[in-house]
Amino acid sequence: MFTIEDTDHMQQDIGTIISKGFKTWTRNLNISLPFILNFGITVLIALVAFVVFIVVLVVPKLSSMNIDPKNILPEQMLGILSSVVVDHMILIIAGFVIIMVLMMFIQSYFIAGAIGMSKVAMETGDTHLKDMYHYGNKNAVNLFWINVLITLITFAGIIFVVPGVLVMEDLNMFLSNTEETVASSILFIVGFLVWILYIIIVTIILSIVNYALVVENLDPISALETGFRFFMSNKFDILLMWLVLIAISIFIEIIGIGINLVPVLSILWIFIDIIISIAVIPPLTTVWWTRLYLSRTGRKMYDINEFVEYS
């Protein structure tokens, strides 16, 4: 009943990818589930970590000071929290790192699952939650390590800030010389802006790495190489996709600003914005990037228009 899209015409333009990708998502709204689950589990972990922090570190501190939590003033609480953080700095940093690593791994699992679901949806027309489990289990570890690698590559750009920091190292001399203060501040700001530009460039160049890893079942290094080669062969399409995503974000922000002008609707918009940010934009973006990769690598995909027509 359904036909496979002609591979001779797989080089679809961005408009076609956006259109057919949107239809794929509306037919398979369950692609949003990985992002909803990731958000829910992340919030749960953060709440548990906060409760552990309060119970293990803050409550004993209050007990040792013979302070009734019910009668404590906000200023006192801030002072106590500051004291707890200073006294247990290493433990808190270690706990923070562990929690961040755990969250990154969980995110990797669900992103791998979402990419896998998008791939299956465009190859067969439909996807199910079992696809999320399959691709999540299969690619979570590799996706986690590639994201760690990308993070390290991104932070390597901090070298652009180093000259400004070194100039400001001697604080007394820095503050006593007005001309040097201005020059050093400018150097630091320029370095920081260059770092931001570097992050943007790295992000764009490596846009497709995660998708290549999951679709091709690659190891992190191979995914990095494949993603870079894909960018070099499809620079215009990737840049155009980024422009589309930025335009959508700006459009949503403009709508939000307009709605917030009406006090009664501003609270409602908060919930709508959360839903859009978690259950709409991320899955749609995932579908679009996955379709772009499948299209440019000559993969066979079912014609979603026929699915829509016969459904």
C-alpha positions as CSV (number, residue, x, y, z in Angstrom):
1,M,0.0,0.0,0.0
2,F,2.8,2.4,0.8
3,T,5.9,3.1,-1.3
4,I,9.5,3.9,-0.4
5,E,10.6,7.3,-1.4
6,D,12.7,7.2,-4.6
7,T,16.4,7.1,-3.5
8,D,17.3,9.1,-6.7
9,H,15.4,12.0,-5.1
10,M,16.6,11.6,-1.5
11,Q,18.5,14.9,-1.6
12,Q,15.4,16.7,-0.2
13,D,15.6,20.4,0.4
14,I,15.2,21.7,4.0
15,G,11.6,22.7,3.3
16,T,10.7,19.1,2.4
17,I,12.6,17.8,5.4
18,I,10.8,20.2,7.8
19,S,7.4,19.4,6.2
20,K,7.7,15.6,6.1
21,G,9.5,15.6,9.5
22,F,6.6,17.4,11.1
23,K,4.1,14.9,9.6
24,T,6.2,12.1,10.9
25,W,6.2,13.6,14.4
26,T,2.4,14.3,14.4
27,R,1.8,10.7,13.4
28,N,4.3,9.5,16.1
29,L,3.8,11.8,19.1
30,N,5.3,9.1,21.3
31,I,8.7,10.4,20.1
32,S,8.1,13.1,22.7
33,L,8.1,10.5,25.5
34,P,11.9,10.1,25.9
35,F,12.2,13.9,26.5
36,I,9.3,13.9,29.0
37,L,10.8,10.9,30.8
38,N,14.3,12.5,30.8
39,F,12.9,15.8,32.3
40,G,10.9,13.9,34.9
41,I,13.8,11.7,36.1
42,T,16.2,14.7,36.0
43,V,13.9,16.7,38.2
44,L,13.5,13.8,40.6
45,I,17.2,13.3,40.9
46,A,17.7,17.0,41.6
47,L,15.0,16.9,44.3
48,V,16.5,13.8,45.9
49,A,20.0,15.5,45.9
50,F,18.5,18.6,47.5
51,V,16.8,16.6,50.2
52,V,20.0,14.6,50.9
53,F,21.9,17.9,51.1
54,I,19.5,19.3,53.6
55,V,19.2,16.2,55.7
56,V,22.8,15.2,55.8
57,L,24.5,18.6,56.0
58,V,22.1,21.4,56.9
59,V,20.0,19.7,59.6
60,P,23.0,18.6,61.7
61,K,24.4,22.1,61.4
62,L,21.1,23.5,62.8
63,S,21.0,21.0,65.6
64,S,24.6,21.8,66.6
65,M,23.6,25.5,66.8
66,N,20.4,24.8,68.7
67,I,18.3,26.6,66.2
68,D,14.7,25.8,65.6
69,P,14.1,25.6,61.8
70,K,10.6,27.0,62.3
71,N,11.9,30.2,63.7
72,I,15.0,30.8,61.6
73,L,15.3,34.0,59.7
74,P,16.2,34.1,55.9
75,E,19.4,36.0,56.7
76,Q,20.4,33.3,59.2
77,M,19.6,30.5,56.8
78,L,21.7,32.1,54.1
79,G,24.6,32.3,56.5
80,I,24.2,28.7,57.6
81,L,24.1,27.5,54.0
82,S,27.2,29.5,53.2
83,S,29.0,27.9,56.2
84,V,27.9,24.4,55.2
85,V,29.1,24.9,51.6
86,V,32.5,26.2,52.8
87,D,32.9,23.4,55.4
88,H,32.0,20.6,53.0
89,M,33.3,22.1,49.7
90,I,35.1,19.0,48.5
91,L,32.1,16.7,49.4
92,I,29.6,19.0,47.7
93,I,31.8,19.3,44.5
94,A,32.2,15.6,44.4
95,G,28.4,15.1,44.8
96,F,27.7,17.7,42.2
97,V,30.0,16.0,39.7
98,I,28.5,12.6,40.3
99,I,24.9,14.0,39.9
100,M,25.9,15.8,36.6
101,V,27.5,12.6,35.2
102,L,24.4,10.6,36.2
103,M,22.1,13.1,34.5
104,M,24.3,13.2,31.4
105,F,24.1,9.4,31.1
106,I,20.3,9.4,31.6
107,Q,20.0,12.1,29.0
108,S,22.2,10.1,26.6
109,Y,20.0,7.1,27.0
110,F,16.8,9.0,26.2
111,I,18.3,11.0,23.4
112,A,19.7,7.8,21.8
113,G,16.2,6.3,22.2
114,A,14.5,9.4,20.6
115,I,16.9,9.3,17.6
116,G,16.3,5.6,17.2
117,M,12.5,6.2,17.3
118,S,12.8,8.9,14.7
119,K,14.9,6.7,12.5
120,V,12.3,3.8,12.7
121,A,9.4,6.2,12.2
122,M,10.9,7.5,8.9
123,E,11.9,4.0,7.7
124,T,8.6,2.2,8.5
125,G,6.1,5.0,9.2
126,D,5.5,4.1,12.8
127,T,7.6,3.7,16.0
128,H,6.9,2.3,19.4
129,L,8.3,2.7,22.9
130,K,10.3,-0.6,22.5
131,D,12.4,1.2,19.9
132,M,13.4,3.7,22.5
133,Y,14.5,0.9,24.8
134,H,16.4,-0.8,22.0
135,Y,18.3,2.2,20.7
136,G,18.8,3.5,24.2
137,N,20.3,0.3,25.5
138,K,22.4,-0.1,22.4
139,N,23.9,3.4,22.2
140,A,23.6,5.1,25.6
141,V,27.2,4.4,26.6
142,N,28.8,5.6,23.3
143,L,26.5,8.6,23.2
144,F,27.5,9.5,26.8
145,W,31.2,9.3,25.9
146,I,30.8,11.3,22.7
147,N,29.1,14.1,24.7
148,V,31.9,14.0,27.2
149,L,34.4,14.4,24.3
150,I,32.4,17.2,22.8
151,T,32.2,19.0,26.1
152,L,36.0,18.7,26.5
153,I,36.4,20.1,22.9
154,T,34.1,23.0,23.8
155,F,35.9,23.8,27.0
156,A,39.2,23.8,25.2
157,G,38.2,27.2,23.9
158,I,38.8,28.6,27.4
159,I,42.3,29.2,26.1
160,F,41.0,32.4,24.5
161,V,40.2,33.8,27.9
162,V,43.5,33.0,29.4
163,P,45.4,36.1,28.2
164,G,42.9,38.4,29.8
165,V,43.0,36.4,33.1
166,L,46.8,36.4,33.2
167,V,46.9,40.2,32.7
168,M,44.5,40.6,35.6
169,E,46.4,38.1,37.8
170,D,48.1,40.8,39.9
171,L,44.9,42.4,41.3
172,N,46.5,45.3,43.1
173,M,48.5,46.4,40.0
174,F,45.4,45.8,37.9
175,L,43.2,48.1,40.1
176,S,45.9,50.8,40.5
177,N,46.4,51.4,36.8
178,T,43.3,52.7,35.1
179,E,44.6,52.4,31.6
180,E,45.8,48.9,32.2
181,T,42.4,48.1,33.8
182,V,40.5,49.2,30.8
183,A,42.9,47.4,28.4
184,S,42.8,44.2,30.4
185,S,39.0,44.2,30.7
186,I,38.7,44.7,26.9
187,L,41.2,41.8,26.4
188,F,39.2,39.6,28.7
189,I,35.8,40.5,27.2
190,V,37.2,39.9,23.6
191,G,38.6,36.6,24.7
192,F,35.3,35.6,26.2
193,L,33.4,36.6,23.1
194,V,35.8,34.6,20.9
195,W,35.2,31.6,23.2
196,I,31.5,32.0,22.7
197,L,32.0,32.1,18.9
198,Y,34.2,29.0,19.2
199,I,31.4,27.2,21.1
200,I,28.9,28.1,18.4
201,I,31.2,27.0,15.6
202,V,32.0,23.6,17.3
203,T,28.2,23.1,18.0
204,I,27.3,23.7,14.4
205,I,30.2,21.5,13.0
206,L,29.3,18.6,15.3
207,S,25.5,19.0,14.9
208,I,25.0,15.6,13.3
209,V,27.5,13.6,15.4
210,N,24.9,12.1,17.8
211,Y,22.6,11.2,14.9
212,A,25.4,9.5,13.0
213,L,26.4,7.5,16.1
214,V,22.9,6.2,16.7
215,V,21.9,5.6,13.1
216,E,25.1,3.9,12.2
217,N,25.8,2.3,15.6
218,L,29.3,3.9,15.8
219,D,31.8,4.3,18.5
220,P,32.5,7.8,19.7
221,I,35.6,8.5,17.6
222,S,34.1,7.1,14.4
223,A,30.9,9.2,15.1
224,L,33.1,12.3,15.5
225,E,34.8,11.6,12.2
226,T,31.6,10.8,10.4
227,G,29.8,13.8,11.8
228,F,32.7,16.1,10.7
229,R,32.7,14.6,7.2
230,F,29.0,15.0,7.0
231,F,29.3,18.7,7.9
232,M,32.0,19.3,5.3
233,S,29.7,17.7,2.6
234,N,26.5,19.5,3.8
235,K,27.6,22.8,5.2
236,F,24.8,24.8,3.6
237,D,22.0,22.4,4.7
238,I,23.2,22.3,8.3
239,L,23.5,26.1,8.5
240,L,20.1,26.4,7.0
241,M,18.6,24.0,9.5
242,W,20.2,26.0,12.3
243,L,18.7,29.2,10.9
244,V,15.3,27.5,10.8
245,L,15.6,26.4,14.4
246,I,16.8,29.8,15.6
247,A,13.9,31.5,13.7
248,I,11.4,29.1,15.4
249,S,12.9,29.9,18.8
250,I,12.7,33.7,18.2
251,F,9.1,33.3,17.0
252,I,8.1,31.5,20.2
253,E,9.9,34.1,22.3
254,I,8.0,36.9,20.5
255,I,4.7,35.1,21.1
256,G,5.6,34.7,24.8
257,I,6.4,38.4,25.1
258,G,3.1,39.3,23.5
259,I,1.1,36.9,25.8
260,N,3.0,38.1,28.9
261,L,1.6,41.6,28.3
262,V,-1.7,40.2,29.4
263,P,-1.3,39.4,33.1
264,V,-4.1,36.8,33.1
265,L,-2.5,34.8,30.3
266,S,1.1,35.1,31.6
267,I,0.7,32.2,34.1
268,L,-0.9,30.0,31.4
269,W,2.0,30.8,29.1
270,I,4.5,29.5,31.6
271,F,2.9,26.0,31.5
272,I,2.6,26.2,27.7
273,D,6.2,27.3,27.3
274,I,7.3,24.3,29.5
275,I,5.4,21.9,27.4
276,I,6.7,23.4,24.1
277,S,10.3,23.3,25.5
278,I,10.1,19.7,26.6
279,A,7.5,17.8,24.5
280,V,7.4,19.7,21.2
281,I,10.7,21.4,20.1
282,P,13.2,18.7,21.2
283,P,11.4,15.8,19.5
284,L,10.7,17.9,16.4
285,T,14.3,18.9,16.2
286,T,15.4,15.3,16.6
287,V,13.1,14.2,13.8
288,W,14.4,16.9,11.5
289,W,18.1,16.3,12.1
290,T,17.5,12.5,11.8
291,R,15.7,13.0,8.5
292,L,18.4,15.3,7.2
293,Y,21.0,12.7,8.0
294,L,19.0,9.8,6.5
295,S,18.2,12.0,3.4
296,R,21.8,13.0,2.8
297,T,23.2,9.5,3.3
298,G,20.8,8.0,0.7
299,R,18.7,6.0,3.2
300,K,15.3,4.6,2.1
301,M,12.3,6.2,3.8
302,Y,8.6,5.6,3.5
303,D,6.7,8.4,1.9
304,I,4.9,10.0,4.9
305,N,2.4,11.6,2.6
306,E,1.0,8.2,1.7
307,F,0.7,7.3,5.4
308,V,-1.2,10.4,6.0
309,E,-3.4,9.8,3.0
310,Y,-4.3,6.2,4.0
311,S,-4.5,6.7,7.7
